[in-house]
Amino acid sequence: MAKAEKWGVSDELWAVVEQVIPPRQNTHSCGGGRKPTEPRRVLGAIMFVWRTGYPWRGLDVTGLCKGSTARD
């Protein structure tokens, strides 16, 4: 099992959390910008940090998502 799958968010939890996440609004002045990271993947990274105490800046090497993305 890959690390990203091990720390993934279950379907049951995601069904509850997805309802309270506001829709993303593109704030880029020209309507472009970088494609956002999937919210479910970010939640998995946040939960990884909460469960393990791993530092936010160390998330980049885990493959879950960027530390700055999860922290923001």
C-alpha positions in Angstrom: 0.0 0.0 0.0 1.4 3.4 -1.0 1.8 6.1 1.7 -0.7 8.3 0.0 -3.3 5.5 0.0 -2.6 4.6 3.6 -3.2 8.2 4.8 -6.2 8.8 2.5 -9.6 9.9 3.6 -12.3 7.3 3.9 -15.4 7.6 1.7 -17.6 8.0 4.8 -15.5 10.8 6.3 -15.2 12.6 2.9 -19.0 12.5 2.4 -19.4 14.5 5.6 -16.5 16.9 5.1 -17.3 17.6 1.4 -20.6 19.2 2.4 -18.9 21.9 4.5 -16.1 22.9 2.1 -17.0 26.0 0.2 -16.7 26.0 -3.6 -13.4 27.3 -5.0 -13.5 30.7 -6.5 -10.8 31.6 -9.0 -9.2 34.9 -7.8 -6.6 35.1 -10.5 -6.9 38.4 -12.3 -7.0 36.8 -15.8 -9.1 33.8 -14.8 -6.1 31.4 -15.1 -3.7 30.3 -12.5 -2.4 26.9 -11.4 -4.8 24.0 -11.1 -5.7 23.5 -7.4 -4.8 20.4 -5.4 -7.8 18.1 -4.8 -9.4 19.0 -1.5 -9.6 15.3 -0.5 -5.9 15.0 -1.0 -5.2 18.1 1.1 -7.4 16.8 3.9 -5.5 13.5 3.9 -2.2 15.5 4.2 -3.6 17.6 7.1 -4.7 14.4 8.9 -1.3 12.9 8.3 0.3 15.8 10.1 -2.2 15.7 13.0 -1.8 11.9 13.5 2.0 11.8 13.2 3.2 15.2 14.3 5.2 15.4 11.1 6.3 19.0 10.2 4.3 20.9 7.6 7.4 21.7 5.6 8.2 18.0 5.4 5.0 17.1 3.5 6.7 17.9 0.2 8.7 14.7 0.3 5.8 12.5 1.3 3.9 12.8 -1.9 0.6 13.6 -0.2 0.6 17.3 -1.1 2.8 20.4 -0.7 3.3 21.5 2.9 2.4 25.1 2.1 -0.9 24.0 0.5 -1.9 21.9 3.5 -0.9 24.6 5.9 -2.8 27.3 4.1 
